[in-house]
Amino acid sequence: MSFLEKVEPYILSDYKFLRKFALESIHSSYLGTEQTYFYALEALDKLPVHKVKNSIMPYVRNIPITENILKELLHRLEKNDGNGVWYTLALAKLDTDLIVKYQDSLKSHMSADFLKSVTAIKTLSVEELFMEAGEVMSMLEEKYNQGLFEYGKRIFNELIDRKEYSDKNIWEIEVAIKDKLENDFLPMNVLFNIYLAGALKIHSLVPLLTKLLSREDDGFLQESLETTLIKIGTDEVVEKVEPYVLKGDAAFTAIGILENIKSPRAEEILLRQFHKTDDITIKTLLADALCKQLSTKAIPLVETLIDKGYDETMLSLEESLYANCVMNQIDHPKLNDWKQHITKIDDDIALREKELTRQMAKKNNVGRNDPCPCGSGKKFKKCCG
């Protein structure tokens, strides 16, 4: 049984921590499919609508929206089930071809400027697309804008669709990255070429990409490398990443990559590094990564670490170990203890949040029949009051 087959059914779990573990694990490893998306929507239907918070939709952002998914989202927007803002945000990730095909249906859910700029991509020649990409990069160099960066990726996706990248010119991507390798500040051109390496899964660039992990001071670069190397996802990636597990801030990226490439080789390396390090923070992250690999070999090791003490400022190991055991159908004698621990922490957080909301309500003279400041949509007296 594959990782996805083991984890995916728990998206529909009534226990929110199993649901969260399943959604996060699939999201971070880029393994989600159309079926995953529909499971997520089914899980969403079981939860109360909240105007500000959503524990489902942020975790489907890495799943490509198929035509079937799009039709379902449009149907839900028509139905107006209270989650419209989340569906609309999801539509921004739509493939350009689908936006063009369904532009009439999307007009009421997307800005006219966004629709115009996206549909115009299909009318540009290859030369014009490269020129547009150059302009986008120049604007991003002056001032970063996430929406503009996403638009840039959309342009490069169009170039991929038009077969402008092949084995014959992969060297151009390598040269674009190598050329600026010694720069103190990497230009947007490098970041877009790193994106291309992941989108095209260019295995030959793994040695070059992993070398960039040493530039641990550049958070945006590290995030881009992590995404690309997870997408490539080969044993060569995990082997080249291993030396960075114990190297300063690069360790966080390296462990994230090993956690999300679901393979026996990645598990083996995580186990080896777990035994090797005495750094409690790194050991904690490695233990969590092993649980997110659903490693049964790690269960006694993580249990011992919990008993001895781990870095609780980073995460809850009880949460990931509990999920690991449940999803591997292991009836561990401490399962109930871990569940009680997780639930108690969650209850404590909920109480603190309610108290903060009460303080805010008092400060702003919120009446008992006014909407609750927490954003639930309920009256204050029936929510946090």
Beta strands, then each sheet from edge to edge (+ up, - down):
end
